[in-house]
């Protein structure tokens, strides 16, 4: 296994631009935004990383409904579009007539005075943002109009969670519009956004989008603080909100991916004794995201980076669970798959140059599975044998009759015998299998157009690797990118 410099560790990449992979900050080093058009760094340089899922700030499950006051959660695109239309139509008087900072019917109420004061602070922050160019200034004018509208809505009805949610979106979007050299203003805007998200979730504890975007805002604040104790506490808060978001919407690969990235960032701050368990949890989150969306290249790449980091740690300190070479090889599979799905991303291309030699070339994966005789898939357990299998861009194939057979060169297939072979084009589905008729171990079922193929991995952890690798190869084939993967493994 080639020696790797610490600085060369693959890391998550900034998704804030459409061309970029999105995700949240990742392990061991500070994430650095990398332009997709930038020249790829050499292996001795840091490879940029996939960062926090950019706040696409989607509307909640209630987005087709309105509340009693006629408000509903908006996506940021909808919010800006409607605000721009309203401003163009001259309806900004709506906010002025209702009076930003004005009280509702019982204007003497202490609650309304408190609301007015808090909103004045937030509005001052909004007004201080000018944008860095004409497009930014135009966008900020729309955001300012929207801010007045949602303040007015809150003051008319302080119990409206959707108005708080939309107000938080405006603050969060304004933070993205701040001059990059003005961290204090950006942090203050994000802090105010967090308060509004907190109020929205207090009023409506099932508002998934509020928890999700709240976690992104907290994570952005954590990144500004490096590897400090304050950053550690913020990462814990962000992770807690991603957890809540996933509880409310279990089928969100973006939230799972960001949760994994938050854990990865946290692992770089906590004491060494806590790092391993946090990293293993991050691996589970990325894997869960991939299994919800097989072509989710951000999570695929991020899983590769976290495995690479684990391999680095294991090679330095040693560990009983897995060898560094196995972890490096697993890492390379995910990085290669991400590159095959998005070959134009320079982040993935750079990382692939770093890890490609760790693959069992000219294959993607080589390992052992227990298999029945090729001509008798329902043979008694005593006839099943542990044998070597190879996976490339076209097929999964048994390479030798059994582990006890004379050792052949890697991937050698004896022509005189029948072997199990699954063509990728024939695969229908790949899943775990708990069939009690299988030999002991972690069961794998590959459904094909010719019928099911049953195999058994040594451990459930080993099975995870086979499941992911086969599914990724099939997904790459289904997306028409098999030629890219072939180029990676055959050179």
C-alpha positions in Angstrom: 0.0 0.0 0.0 1.6 3.3 -1.0 2.4 5.8 1.8 0.0 8.7 1.8 0.8 12.1 3.2 -1.7 13.4 5.7 -2.2 16.5 3.6 -3.3 14.4 0.7 -6.4 13.0 2.4 -9.5 13.3 0.3 -12.1 15.6 1.9 -15.7 16.8 1.2 -16.2 19.5 -1.5 -18.2 22.8 -1.4 -21.6 22.3 -2.9 -22.6 25.9 -2.7 -22.5 26.1 -6.5 -24.7 24.0 -8.8 -21.7 22.3 -10.4 -20.3 21.2 -7.1 -21.0 18.1 -5.2 -23.0 19.1 -2.1 -22.7 17.7 1.4 -21.4 19.2 4.7 -17.9 19.7 6.0 -15.9 16.5 6.3 -13.1 14.9 8.3 -9.8 15.8 9.4 -9.1 19.1 7.6 -11.1 22.2 7.1 -13.2 22.0 4.0 -12.2 24.4 1.2 -14.5 25.4 -1.6 -13.1 24.3 -4.9 -14.3 25.6 -8.2 -15.3 22.9 -10.7 -13.3 24.7 -13.3 -10.2 24.9 -11.2 -7.2 22.9 -12.2 -7.1 19.6 -10.2 -4.4 19.6 -7.4 -1.6 17.1 -7.4 -1.6 14.1 -5.0 0.6 16.0 -2.6 -2.0 18.7 -2.2 -5.2 18.6 -0.3 -8.1 17.3 -2.3 -11.1 19.4 -1.7 -14.1 17.9 0.1 -17.8 17.7 -0.2 -19.4 20.2 2.2 -22.7 20.8 3.8 -25.7 20.3 1.6 -26.2 23.8 0.3 -29.4 25.3 1.8 -31.8 24.5 -0.9 -34.2 25.3 1.8 -37.2 23.3 0.6 -40.7 23.9 1.9 -42.1 21.5 4.4 -44.6 18.8 3.9 -47.2 21.5 4.4 -46.1 23.4 1.3 -49.4 22.8 -0.5 -51.4 24.2 2.4 -51.8 27.6 4.0 -52.4 28.4 7.6 -55.3 30.4 9.1 -53.4 33.7 8.2 -52.8 32.6 4.6 -49.1 31.9 5.0 -47.2 28.8 4.2 -43.5 27.7 4.1 -41.8 28.6 0.8 -38.7 27.4 -1.0 -36.2 30.2 -1.2 -36.8 30.4 -5.0 -40.6 30.8 -4.4 -40.0 33.3 -1.6 -37.7 35.4 -3.8 -40.0 35.1 -6.8 -43.1 36.2 -5.0 -41.3 39.0 -3.1 -39.8 40.3 -6.4 -43.3 40.3 -8.0 -44.8 42.0 -5.1 -42.1 44.6 -5.0 -42.4 45.2 -8.8 -46.1 45.7 -8.3 -45.5 48.4 -5.8 -47.0 46.4 -2.9 -44.1 47.2 -0.6 -46.5 49.6 1.1 -48.1 46.4 2.6 -45.2 46.1 5.0 -44.9 49.8 5.7 -48.6 50.2 6.5 -48.4 47.3 8.9 -45.3 48.9 10.4 -42.2 47.0 10.8 -41.8 46.8 14.6 -45.5 47.8 15.1 -47.6 46.1 17.7 -50.8 44.0 17.0 -54.2 44.9 18.4 -53.0 44.9 22.0 -50.0 47.1 21.4 -49.2 47.6 25.0 -48.4 43.9 25.4 -44.9 43.1 26.7 -44.7 40.2 24.3 -45.3 42.5 21.4 -42.7 44.9 22.6 -40.2 42.0 22.9 -41.1 40.8 19.4 -40.7 44.4 18.1 -37.2 44.7 19.7 -36.0 41.3 18.4 -37.3 42.1 14.9 -35.6 45.5 14.9 -32.3 43.8 15.6 -32.7 41.3 12.8 -33.9 44.0 10.4 -30.9 46.1 11.2 -28.7 43.1 10.2 -30.6 42.6 7.0 -30.3 46.3 6.1 -26.5 46.2 6.7 -26.1 43.6 3.9 -25.3 45.3 0.6 -24.2 42.4 -1.6 -20.8 42.1 -3.3 -22.0 42.9 -6.9 -25.0 44.2 -8.7 -26.7 40.8 -8.7 -26.1 40.5 -5.0 -27.5 44.0 -4.4 -30.6 43.2 -6.4 -31.1 40.0 -4.5 -30.7 41.7 -1.2 -33.3 44.3 -2.0 -35.8 41.5 -2.6 -34.7 39.8 0.6 -35.2 43.0 2.5 -38.8 43.4 1.1 -39.5 39.8 2.1 -38.1 40.4 5.6 -40.5 43.2 6.1 -43.4 41.1 5.0 -42.6 38.2 7.3 -42.0 40.6 10.3 -45.4 42.1 9.6 -47.0 38.6 9.5 -45.4 37.6 12.8 -46.6 40.8 14.5 -50.1 40.2 13.3 -50.0 36.6 14.5 -47.0 35.7 16.8 -48.1 32.1 16.8 -47.6 31.5 13.1 -44.7 28.9 12.6 -44.6 29.4 8.9 -43.9 33.1 9.1 -41.0 32.4 11.5 -39.7 29.7 9.1 -39.8 32.0 6.1 -38.3 34.9 8.1 -35.4 32.5 9.1 -34.9 31.6 5.4 -34.6 35.3 4.6 -32.0 35.8 7.3 -30.1 32.6 6.2 -30.1 33.7 2.6 -28.9 37.2 3.5 -26.0 35.6 5.4 -25.0 33.9 2.1 -25.1 37.3 0.5 -22.6 38.9 3.0 -19.2 40.1 1.8 -16.9 37.1 2.4 -14.5 39.3 4.5 -17.3 40.1 6.9 -17.6 37.0 9.1 -19.1 38.8 12.1 -22.1 40.1 10.2 -22.7 36.7 8.6 -22.5 35.0 12.0 -25.0 37.4 13.5 -27.4 36.8 10.7 -27.1 33.0 11.1 -27.6 33.4 14.8 -30.8 35.3 14.3 -31.9 32.7 11.7 -31.3 30.0 14.3 -33.6 31.8 16.8 -36.4 32.0 14.2 -36.0 28.3 13.3 -36.1 27.6 17.0 -39.4 29.5 17.4 -40.9 27.9 14.3 -40.2 24.4 15.7 -41.5 25.4 19.1 -44.8 26.3 17.5 -44.8 23.4 15.1 -42.6 20.5 16.3 -43.1 18.5 13.1 -41.7 21.1 10.7 -39.0 19.0 9.0 -37.6 21.8 6.8 -37.0 24.0 9.8 -34.9 21.4 11.6 -33.0 20.7 8.4 -32.2 24.3 7.5 -31.6 25.1 11.2 -28.9 22.4 11.2 -27.3 23.9 8.1 -27.2 27.4 9.7 -25.6 26.0 12.9 -23.1 24.1 10.9 -22.1 27.2 9.0 -21.5 28.9 12.3 -19.4 26.0 13.5 -17.2 26.2 10.4 -16.3 29.8 11.3 -14.9 28.7 14.6 -12.4 26.1 13.4 -11.6 23.3 15.9 -12.6 25.1 19.1 -14.7 24.0 22.0 -17.4 26.4 20.8 -17.3 24.7 17.4 -17.7 21.3 19.0 -20.8 22.4 20.9 -22.3 23.9 17.7 -21.6 20.6 15.8 -23.4 18.7 18.5 -26.4 21.0 18.0 -26.3 20.7 14.3 -26.2 16.9 14.5 -29.1 16.9 17.0 -31.2 18.9 14.5 -30.3 16.5 11.6 -31.3 13.7 13.8 -34.7 15.3 14.4 -35.1 16.1 10.7 -34.5 12.4 9.8 -36.9 11.3 12.5 -39.6 13.5 10.8 -38.6 12.5 7.3 -36.7 9.2 7.3 -36.4 9.1 3.5 -34.2 12.3 3.1 -30.8 11.3 1.7 -29.6 15.0 1.9 -30.3 15.1 5.7 -28.5 11.8 6.2 -25.5 12.9 4.1 -25.2 16.2 6.1 -25.6 14.3 9.3 -22.7 12.1 8.4 -20.6 15.2 7.4 -21.4 16.9 10.7 -20.2 13.8 12.5 -17.1 13.8 10.4 -16.3 17.4 11.4 -17.0 16.6 15.0 -14.6 13.6 14.9 -11.8 16.0 14.1 -12.4 18.0 17.3 -13.3 15.4 20.0 -10.7 13.5 22.1 -9.1 10.5 20.3 -11.0 8.0 22.5 -14.3 9.2 21.1 -13.3 9.5 17.5 -13.7 5.9 16.3 -17.4 5.6 17.4 -18.3 8.9 15.8 -16.6 7.9 12.5 -18.5 4.6 12.5 -21.7 6.4 13.0 -20.8 8.8 10.1 -20.2 5.7 7.9 -23.7 4.4 8.7 -25.3 7.7 7.8 -23.6 8.0 4.4 -24.4 4.4 3.7 -28.1 5.0 4.6 -28.1 8.0 2.3 -26.8 5.9 -0.6 -29.3 3.2 0.0 -32.1 5.7 -0.3 -30.6 7.1 -3.5 -28.1 4.8 -5.3 -26.8 7.6 -7.5 -26.3 10.2 -4.7 -22.7 10.9 -5.7 -22.1 13.3 -2.9 -22.8 10.7 -0.2 -20.9 8.1 -2.2 -17.8 10.3 -2.4 -18.1 11.3 1.3 -18.2 7.7 2.3 -15.0 7.2 0.4 -13.4 10.1 2.3 -14.4 9.0 5.7 -13.1 5.4 5.0 -9.8 6.9 3.8 -9.5 8.9 7.0 -10.3 5.7 9.0 -7.6 3.9 7.0 -5.1 6.7 7.8 -5.9 6.5 11.5 -5.7 2.7 11.5 -2.3 2.7 9.8 -1.0 5.1 12.5 -2.4 3.5 15.6 -3.3 0.0 14.5 -6.8 -1.5 15.1 -8.3 -4.9 15.4 -11.4 -4.3 13.3 -9.9 -3.9 9.8 -6.6 -3.6 8.0 -5.6 -0.3 6.5 -5.2 -1.8 3.1 -8.8 -3.1 3.2 -10.0 0.3 4.2 -8.0 2.1 1.5 -9.4 -0.3 -1.1 -13.0 0.3 0.1 -12.4 4.0 0.0 -11.1 3.8 -3.5 -14.3 2.0 -4.6 -16.6 4.8 -3.5 -14.3 7.6 -4.9 -14.2 5.7 -8.2 -18.0 5.3 -8.3 -18.5 9.0 -7.5 -16.2 10.0 -10.4 -17.9 7.5 -12.8 -21.3 9.2 -12.0 -19.9 12.7 -12.3 -16.7 12.6 -14.3 -16.5 16.3 -14.8 -16.2 17.2 -11.1 -12.6 18.2 -10.5 -12.9 17.3 -6.8 -13.7 13.7 -7.6 -11.1 13.6 -10.4 -8.3 14.8 -8.0 -9.3 12.3 -5.3 -9.4 9.4 -7.8 -5.8 10.2 -8.8 -4.8 9.8 -5.2 -6.6 6.5 -4.5 -6.9 4.6 -7.9 -3.7 2.6 -7.2 -5.5 1.2 -4.1 -8.0 -0.7 -6.2 -7.3 -4.3 -7.0 -6.8 -3.4 -10.7 -8.0 -4.4 -13.3 -11.0 -5.0 -11.0 -13.1 -2.8 -8.8 -13.4 -5.3 -5.9 -11.9 -8.7 -5.1 -12.9 -10.8 -2.1 -14.3 -14.0 -0.7 -17.9 -15.2 -0.7 -19.3 -18.6 0.2 -21.1 -20.0 -2.9 -23.0 -23.2 -4.0 -21.9 -25.2 -7.0 -22.6 -23.3 -10.2 -24.9 -26.1 -11.5 -26.7 -26.7 -8.1 -27.8 -23.4 -6.4 -29.8 -25.3 -3.8 -27.1 -27.8 -2.9 -26.8 -28.9 0.8 -24.6 -26.7 2.9 -21.7 -29.1 2.9 -21.3 -28.5 -0.9 -21.0 -24.7 -0.5 -17.4 -23.4 -0.6 -15.7 -20.2 0.3 -14.2 -18.9 -3.0 -12.7 -15.8 -4.5 -15.0 -13.4 -6.5 -14.1 -10.5 -8.7 -16.2 -7.5 -9.7 -15.6 -5.2 -12.6 -17.8 -2.9 -14.7 -19.5 -5.8 -16.5 -19.8 -8.7 -14.2 -19.4 -10.4 -10.8 -17.6 -13.7 -11.3 -16.3 -16.5 -9.2 -12.6 -16.7 -9.8 -11.6 -20.0 -8.4 -13.4 -23.1 -7.2 -12.6 -22.8 -3.5 -10.3 -21.3 -1.0 -8.6 -24.7 -0.6 -7.8 -24.8 -4.4 -4.2 -24.2 -5.5 -3.5 -20.4 -5.4 -4.0 -18.8 -8.8 -3.1 -15.3 -9.8 -5.6 -12.7 -8.8 -8.8 -13.1 -10.7 -7.7 -16.2 -12.5 -10.6 -18.2 -13.9 -10.2 -21.9 -14.5 -11.6 -22.6 -18.0 -12.3 -26.3 -17.3 -14.8 -25.7 -14.5 -18.2 -24.0 -14.3 -18.3 -20.9 -12.2 -21.0 -18.5 -10.9 -21.2 -15.4 -13.1 -23.6 -12.5 -12.9 -23.7 -10.0 -15.7 -24.5 -6.5 -14.6 -26.9 -6.0 -17.4 -29.0 -8.9 -16.0 -29.3 -7.6 -12.4 -32.8 -6.7 -11.2 -32.0 -6.0 -7.5 -29.4 -6.7 -4.8 -30.4 -7.2 -1.2 -29.5 -8.8 2.1 -31.1 -12.2 2.7 -31.9 -13.9 6.0 -33.1 -17.2 4.5 -32.6 -19.9 7.0 -31.8 -22.4 4.3 -28.6 -20.6 3.5 -25.3 -21.5 5.3 -24.3 -19.5 8.4 -23.1 -16.0 7.6 -24.4 -12.8 6.0 -26.7 -13.7 3.2 -26.7 -11.9 -0.2 -29.4 -12.2 -2.9 -28.8 -11.0 -6.4 -32.1 -11.1 -8.4 -31.4 -11.4 -12.1 -33.5 -11.9 -15.2 -32.4 -15.5 -15.1 -33.4 -16.0 -11.4 -31.9 -15.4 -8.0 -28.2 -16.0 -7.1 -27.5 -16.6 -3.4 -24.1 -16.0 -1.8 -22.9 -15.7 1.8 -20.4 -13.1 3.1 -18.2 -13.8 6.0 -19.5 -11.0 8.1 -22.3 -8.4 8.0 -19.6 -5.7 7.6 -18.2 -7.5 4.6 -21.7 -7.9 3.2 -22.1 -4.1 3.3 -19.1 -3.7 1.1 -20.4 -6.2 -1.5 -23.9 -4.8 -1.5 -22.6 -1.3 -2.1 -20.1 -2.3 -4.7 -22.6 -4.3 -6.8 -25.3 -1.7 -6.5 -23.0 1.1 -7.5 -21.7 -0.9 -10.6 -25.3 -1.5 -11.6 -26.3 2.2 -11.0 -23.4 3.4 -13.1 -24.5 1.0 -15.8 -28.1 2.2 -15.6 -26.9 5.8 -15.9 -24.9 5.0 -19.0 -21.5 5.6 -17.4 -20.0 2.1 -17.5 -17.4 3.2 -20.0 -16.1 5.8 -17.4 -15.8 3.0 -14.8 -14.1 0.8 -17.3 -11.6 3.5 -18.0 -10.9 3.8 -14.3 -10.2 0.1 -13.6 -8.6 -0.9 -16.9 -6.6 2.3 -17.5 
